[in-house]
Structure formats: C-alpha cells, structure tokens
Amino acid sequence: VACLHDVDSAGSNGPGNSASRRVCNGAVPGEPVKTDKNSRRGNWGNQIEFILTSVGYAVGLGNVWRFPYLCYRNGGGAFMFPYFIMLVFCGIPLFFLELSFGQFASQGCLGVWRISPMFKGVGYGMMVVSTYIGIYYNVVICIAFYYFFSSMTNLLPWTYCNNPWNTPTCNGVVTPRGINNTLANVTRSLVTGAAEVAVEVVNKTKRTSPSEEYWKHYVLQISDDIGNFGEVRLPILGCLAVSWVVVFLCLIRGVKSSGKVVYFTATFPYVVLTILFIRGITLEGAVTGIKYYLTPQWHKILDAKVWGDAASQIFYSLGCAWGGLITMASYNKFHNNCYRDSIIISITNCATSVYAGFVIFSILGFMAHHLNVDVSEVADHGPGLAFVAYPEALTLLPISPLWSLLFFFMLILLGLGTQFCLLETLVTAIVDEIGTDWIVRNKTVVTGGVAIVGFLLGVPLTTQAGIYWLLLMDNYAASFSLVIISCIMCICIMYVYGHKKYFKDVEMMLGFPPPIFFRVCWRFVSPIIISFILIFTVIQYKPITYNDYVYPGWSLAIGFLMAMSSVICIPIYALYKIAKSEGTTFLERLKNSCKPDVKWGPALSEHRIGLYATPGSEGEVEVRPLKEDLPIISAGNASRNVASHL
C-alpha cells in the first residue's frame, strides 16, 4: 500500500508542494520502502505484546511456590545478595543473548542454528525439554483449575475433618463453631478454636491437615507406588482437557491471538497478588511470617549451597535454554531494541519473585500464629505450598472461598503464560523447519495437533500415580540438561561462530554494539557461572522423594533417561551433520559442518546488507511510484518499471 500521500491543495508553489509530501517509513519516491515486517511468519502487533508475553513466560509458578521458600531456607534477606549478583552476571546476559539470537535470524529454536549447522542438535534438545515441561506443566494448571472450580462454594471442602475421605489423624485449624458465628466474631472464635487445636497438635505425634487429606485422598486418590497407576481420575482428566482447549484457543492464530490474550493473563496476576498482599499484611502474625522470609542470616553467604541455589533459581526462573525466548524474539521486528527488553523482563521477573514472598509468608505467618507453632513448620514449596499449606491458611480467613478463587485463578494465569510459550516454541520449530507454504498457511492445524498429542501424553499423569510421575519429570526432565544446553549455546555462538562476528550482527540489528559488560559476560563470566551451576547440581544431587515415599531405582533410571534424551540430541545430530558434510577427511567435514549456512542472517532481504547481501535481494521489496496515478510496481520488475516511469 502506497505510503506517499500528495497533499498538494494549493498549487505547485503552495504549502502542498513536494516539500509538504508525507512519507511513511522514511521512504523516498521511487526507492524501496522498508516495512520491517515479516508477512510470511508474522510479527507482534506491537512491542508491548512481546514484553507482556515474555513476562508471562518468565514469571511462572516457580516465582510463587519456589523462590519464597528458597529465600527463607537460605538466609532470608541475605539470600537476596547472591540472587541479584547472579541476575546481573548470568541471568540478564543470557536473556539478552537468546533474545538477540532469535530476533536476528527471525527463526525458532531449530532455524537459528543455521549459524553453525553442526549444533542444530541443541535446538532439538530445546524442543525435547519444552515437550516434557509442556506435558506436566499443563497438568499442574489443570489441578489449579480443579481447585478453582471446587472453590465455587459457600464452604471450602478442605476446611473440616468430617468428610468421608478424612482419617482419624486429621486435625483442622478451625472448628465448626467458629465458622458458624457471624463474620464480626470470626477472628475471636478462630483464635479460641485454634488454641484448642494447638494443644492437640502438640500431643499428637503426627498431624495431618484437612487440606492435605483433601489433596491426597480426594483430589489425587494417590496410590502407594509409582508403578501402581490405578485408575484415571476423571475430574482431573476433564480439567486437563479444559486446560489444553484454553491454550489452543489462545494460540489459534499464533502470536496474533496470544499477543492479545497476554494483556490480561500477564497483568491480572499482579492485581491478585496485590489484593492478597493487602489482605495478608493486615492479619495477625503476618509480620512474624515476613520476618522469617526477610531476616538476614549473613553467615549463610559463605555457604556454597546458597550461591548454587541462587544461580539455579535465576537460570530456571528466566526460562533460559527452553527455546521459548528464542521463539518469542523471532517474531520481533528486526530493529527492535531487545537489549532494553531483556533488562525490563529480567528485572520484572525477579521483582515478582520477591513480591510473591511477601504474599506467601504473610499468610503463612498468620497460620503459624493461630496454630501456635513456628513458621518453619507450615512453610513449604512446590505443590505442597500451592495445594496444601496455602489453601489451609485461606480457610482461616472470612469469606475464604473468595480468597481461594483469587489465589487459584492467579495460579492458572501464571501457568498459562508459560504454557503459551512452550506450545508456541514447538509449533514454530515445526513450521519453520518444514517451511512449505501449506504448513505456514495451516499453522492452526499444527497447533491443534501438538495440543492433542500433549493432552494424550498427559493422561498418565491424571492417574492415581500421576503425582509421582509429575514430580519425576519436574526434577529430571528439565534439570542439568538445561545447563548443558545453555553452556553449549554460549560456546557455539562466542567461539565457534565467533564473538566478533556476533557482536557485529547485534550492532547491525540494534544500531549499537553490545555493551562491553555483556560482551565480557557472554565470553567468560556466564559460561563459568553455568559450569558452576552444573557442578553444583551434580554435587548436591539427592534421589527424589515425595514426603515419606522413596522412589525405586527403576523410576530414577527413567528420570535420568528423560534428562539425557535432550542432551543426547546434540552429539547425535553433530555426528550426522559431519557425515553429511563435504570433505575428504574428518577435519574437513568438521570444519564445513561448523560454517554458517548460506541462509544464516536476517530473514528479510531489506535487512541482508554487507556480508549478508544476496544478488537480487532488492527485487523483493516494495517500490513507490513517482506519481499518485502510477500503479504500485511489482517486485520482480522493480528496476525496469522505475526506469520506464522516469
């Protein structure tokens, strides 16, 4: 569409002469127009959509159910110091590296490896990791859906111990008498009731809460062994179907539709967090809980485990090496300032983690006060926090179903934000790799197919042994394999492709070279920290357990196979590429397999300048006519037609 509008309304010498012509995108009549839009793959509607999507991707369930517990366990406020050190020297640089990598090539996690084809196995490894995470992550979301629906009642079903699924060891934190009183007397009666319960808690060797028994005996109906699948829990299966349908509908038009959805899914969790925070800090005992969360224990800074936990949390929380960052950035316009975006998103992610800690520990402090126990006895992480400890604390609040609805709705939105990117990563990689016009036009079919497969693969996790498999995948499928993938990616870009060439690529894209701090981090600091995380992970390894259940050896072997399945893609594809490369000797084949593919570089011809310029690339851009009444010139005959108009 022509951007040049002749606004001449007062003759050739009037205010509407050639000096008054409005030109879009800096175009000059008769010269190519740079639209900076990839009409084939599509782009984000605007930059806010990309930032919100990336925030939704990075800010997930781990920010709420893992970071606060890690902070409390590793020295409270003292943990913030190594945490932010790791953010600056590892988190933000890796985030910027992946965003710039995907944006420069405008390709998903497979297509970007035109930079060095031998390393394409890294992209396949990212796909395997995203597949594993996408399968079990949606199961967690579906359980949040289940709790959300269960909260649509006058009385939360995990409030009392008088249900058919409760056992004799069940002890609630509230009594029916306290609940039946008017709202004005709720707080007083809860204190009285909780004091009585606290005496019983002290006298009993083991207390099980109503929320824990609801979780184990009613929601999961958990079996006694990981190999004992039992039956499929139909309510959870139904919620899993709902979850996948929601994800599919939000991605039905790719980033065009998901970019609109994130205006709500990425922002509303902060509204809920703020509501829960305001409610939490007004409760009795909240200050005690927050003190447990923040009180510095400076001696722990000297503990290597604290630094290891900080580095691991930064690495996993930002979603590095999953392929999602590369994929989301690939839909940016070529000259977008991804350097600015990486800083904004990374800091937002970490600030959200800290903020969520106040929300969690204010409520846990309130619960500990009513139970008359130490905060450490009610603090938990992972599913234990989301589906046991926090729901139990919510039963102490007036109008508890309302707070429960808000909390689980927040969990759903946090999970969906990450799940959108996981599914889009797989779909984009498939579409980019096949690349035919048909599959590009029918991307929705691919999205639906991947969603159906993901649903079917998630069915075993809805059985009575499903929670065992979910935790097994969470602990092994995306653990040390991510660290290896990220380390190899840094080595490939900085040392195989060459840091000088990559710095020039970034400069061509952004208009300025990467700051020297990032250049040093990419080449030296970040790889060293990644290696430290890997070593720390190996040294600190302990076989997985779930409460008192110890996983059998054969299940741990399956866990290691899952972890290795993503890493093994790298050497297998490297050997395949070397065998297929030209050359008479192994070294020649190795060298040729590491060289950038001829297609490596910017996706649009108008951006392929300098080393990336190809003959005839100018013929693929739009050309503007000199006069209003001249037709728009077709791309293939641009030069000849311009000459004829002259």
Order of alpha helices (4+ residues) and beta strands (2+ residues): beta-alpha-alpha-alpha-alpha-alpha-alpha-alpha-alpha-alpha-alpha-alpha-alpha-alpha-alpha-alpha-alpha-alpha-alpha-alpha-alpha-alpha-alpha-alpha-alpha-alpha-beta-beta-alpha-alpha-alpha-beta-alpha
